[in-house]
């Protein structure tokens, strides 16, 4: 009897130890550069919580969390426009307890905007972290000041163009062609008509494309080598090249750069919400947020972080964005369920076209 009791106590102790060990781990599903090692090291030192990072992107995050019904991770970083549709369709997230987040650390307007765009049935599923834009990255040796997305189809850049074969390119060309794709999000017939126009345009100028890029480093290398002289890309890549070369920079197009915000969201079956809230509050501290900006090349929603960002990046940002360009940013609204299926078919046809 004594042996059985001792064995039972050992099992209980091991189970408690196992739970305790598990509780001191944060499984983070995020983008490259958002969790640099110095930030992880400082967080682990301050909290004793081990951070395990899995790098991902929007499509992959949804796929991973859908496959596990929201399990496997404690904190994810989907873009703010990818939360509502995925949540309604797949139930992969859980609501945030806003009281556990230090709202005073945020740029207030960005926090309130993200709350609104990630709410379902009155419950908030996302708060902002890193934000940025996609537009054009160009060799600026000439005196040209104004660029359009349709320049990617210009004979001037034939064989010297690169962009991602993803939904932002479809949306960018739609705006350039005088359409408002965001206004058509909830009108599938109208949206399909817009997509057909863009599809025809992109197929017609496929010869302009040197390569479709999938990773930011690949695009930077293409621009750095001169193989590509005009690309659709993220502002961070343009700013990196601006600091490096002096004659390549990010340029918001005439119709406006496309603006995105990557958030923090809790997977539905995450096991360590408390660690997730600690990480959110930690990375929003201005000096920590500036470390992430230095790593990712993007600015964050942390109020006061800009004063900690190094001058080179700050100057490149100012060269790209005056107030008019900032006011002209087209911020992505939430993506309705089913929209990406329509877009995927268009992208497949463009890829297959000869």
N, C-alpha and C positions, 0 to 999 in steps of 0.2 A: 504493500500500500504506500509505504514511504517512498519507494523507488518510483512508483507511478506518479505520485504527487510532485516529486522532484523533477521528473521528466516533463510533466505538464507545465510547471513553473518555468523550466528552461525554454519550452516552446513559446510560452507567452512572452518571455523576455526577448527571445530571438525575433518574434513578430513585432514587438515594440521597437526593437533596435532597427529592424528592417524598415518600419514605417518612419522612424525618426530619420534614418539615412535618406529615405526617399523624399521626405519633407524638406530637406535641405539641398534641393536640387531644382534649378530653373531650366526648363527645356524651352529654348527660344527659337522660333521659326521666323527668320528675318532675311533682309537683303544684305548683299555684300557691303561692308563698310559701316554698317549701323551698330555693330558691336565690336569695335576694335579691341585688341588684346589689352592695352593699357587700361581701358575702361572696365573690362571684365576683371582684371587683376585688382583694381581698386575696390570694385563692388564686392568681390569675394573676400578681400581683406577686411572690409568694413562690416560685412554681414555674416560671413561664414557660409554663404550659400554658393554652391558650385553652379556655374553657368555652362550649359551645353548648347552650342549653337548649330543650327541647321540652316544653310543658305537656301534661298528659294526665290520665287517670283509670284506674281498674282495667280497665274493659271495653276502653277504647281502647288501653291498653298491650298487653293480650293480643292484640288485633286487629292492631296494628302489628307486633308481634314474630312473630306467627303468619304474617302475610303475607310476611315476609322470612326466615322460619325462624331468627329470632334475630339478624338483621343490622341495621345502620343506627344502632345505639347502643352505647355502651361501658358504661353504667350505667343501671339502671332502678330504680323505686321502687314495686313492687307491694305491696299489703297482704299481711301474712304468711299470711292464709288463702287467698290466690289463687295461691300458688306451686306447691304439690305437684300439684294437679289439672291446672294448665296444663302443668307440666313432664312429667307422665306422658302427657298426651294429645298435646302438640305439640312437646316437646323444645326449648323456646325459651330455656332458661338453661343455664349451665355451673356446676359446683361452685365454691364459694369456697375460696381458700387462706387458712384462718383465721390461719396464722402471719404473714400480711402485714397483719393488722389488730391494732391496739393495743387488746387486750381490757380493759386497765386503765382505759380511758376510760369504760367502760360501767357502767350500773346492772346489777350481776351477775345478778339474778333475771330481768330482762327479756331480757338477752342469752341466758341459758340456755333460757328459755322459747321464744324465737324460733328458736334453733338446732333445738330439738326439733320445732317445728311446721313447719319448712321443710326437713326432712331426707328424702331419698329414697335408699334402699339404702345407708344409712350416710354419705352425702355431704350436706354442708350447703349450702343454696342461698340463704339469706338471713340478714342480721343486722339488728337493729332500728335505726330512726332516729327518726321522729316517731310519737308515740302520742296517742290521744285517745278520746273517747267520743261517741256520739250518744244523745240523750234528748229532753227537752222544753225549749222556750224559751217562757217565759210572761211576760205582763204581770203583775207581782206587786203590783198596787195593793191587792188584797184581802188578808185575813189568812190565806188558804189556804196550808197548808204542804205537803200531800201531793198528788201528781198521778199519774195513770196514763196509759199510752198510749191506753187506750180513751176518755179524755176528749176525744180528737180527734173522737170520734163523738157527743159530748154535745150536746144541744140548746142548752146554754149558749153554745156556740161556733159555732153554725150560721152558715155563710158567712164565718167568721173564722179558718179553719184552713188550714195549709199543710204539706205534707211532700213528700219525693221519691217518685216512683213507681218505686222501686228495691227490691232485695231486703232492705235493712235494715228497711224498713217492714213487710214481710211477717213478718220474724223478730220484730220488736218486738211486733206484735199477737199472734203465736203465744204468746209468753211471757205476755202480758197475759191471754190466754184460758186460761191454766193448762197450756199445752203446753210441752214442752222440745224445740224444733226441732233444737238441736244434737245431742241424744241420738238423734234420728231421721235424722241425716245419712246413715247407711249402711243405712237401711231405706227404700227408695224408696216402698213401698206406704204405710207409716206417714207418711212425709213428704208424700206427695200428699194424704192425708187431712187433715193439718194445713193444707196450703195451701188446700184447698177450703173449710175453715172460715173462714180469713182472707179469702179471696176474697169469700165471701158477706157478711162483715161490712163490708168496705171498699166493696163495691158498694152496700150498703144505706145507707151514710152518705156517699155522694159529694156530696150537697147541702151538706155541711158545708165542703167544700173551696173556698176562694177561688181558689187556684192551686196547681198542682204546681210546686215549685221545682226548678231544675236546677243553679243556681250559688249559692254562699253569699252573694254580694253581693245577688242578687235577693231572697233570703229576708230579709236584714237590712233592705233597703228596705221590704219589706212589713210587717215588724214595727215598724220605726221610724215609718212613716206611720200605724200603727194599723189598717190594712186587715186585718191578721192579728193576733190576740191570743194564739193558741196554735199552736205549730208543733213538728214533730219536726225536730231539726237538730243540728248539731255544737256541742260545748261552746264552741269558740272564738268562734263567732258570738254566742252568748249572753253570753260574757264581754266581748266588744267592746261590745255594747249596754248591758251593766251599767255599764261605765265611762262610757259616753256619756250614759245616761238616768237611771240610778239606780233605775229601776222595771221593768226587764226583765232577766231573768237565765236562765241555764241551770239546769235542775232535773233531777236524776236521778229517773226514775220509780220507783214502789214496787217494780216487779219487777226493777229494776236497769238502769243504762245499758248500752248495747252497746259493748264496748271493741274498738278496732282498733289495730294497729301497722303503720305503713308502713315497709318495709324497704329495704335495698340489695341488689340482685341483679344478677348479671352476665349480660347477653344472650349467647346461645350463640355468636354470631359477632362479638362485640365485638372491636375491633382494638387497644384500648389499656387492657388490664387494669391496668397499673402506674399509669396516671393515675387510674383508678377507685379503687384502694386509697389513693392519696394523698388523694383527695377525701374518702373515708370517714373517714380518720384526721383530716383537717383539720377537718371539720365537727363532729367529736365533741370537739374542744377546748372546754372549758366556756365560754369567752368568745365563741367562734364560735357554739356551740349556742344561747346566749342571744340572739344576733342573729337566729337563725332562729326562735326562739320569739317574738321581738318582731314578726317579719314574718308568720309563719303563725298566730300566736295559739295554737299548740299547744306542749306540752312535748316534750322529746326524751329519748332513752335515755342521754344524756351525764351521767355522774356529776359532781356538783359544779356543774352549770350553773344550778341553781335560785338560787344566791346571786348570780348576775349578772342575773336577771330583775327587771324593774321592779316596784315595789310594787303598782301598780294591778291588773295582771294576776294577781299572786300573791294579792291579797286577794279578787278575784272567784273564783278557783279555790277558795280556802278556804271561801267562802260556799256554793259548790255541793257540795263534797265533804267530809263528815266521814269518819271511819274506817269507819263502817258502810256508807256509800254506796260507798266505795272497795272494800270487801270484797265488795259485792254486784254489782260490774261483771261482765257476762257477756262474756267474751273470745271473739272469733270463732275457732273451730277451722278447720283446713284444709277447703276446699270440695271434696268429691268430684267427679270428672268426671261431667258430665251433669246435675248438680243445677241449674245455672243455666238450662239449657234448660227444665226443668220450671217454674222460677220465672218465666222469660220469658213463657211461655204464659199464666200466671196474670195477670201484669202487663198483658199485651196485652188480656186480657178485661176487666180492671178499667177500663182506659183507654177501651175501646170501649163499655162499658155506659152505658145512659141512665137 
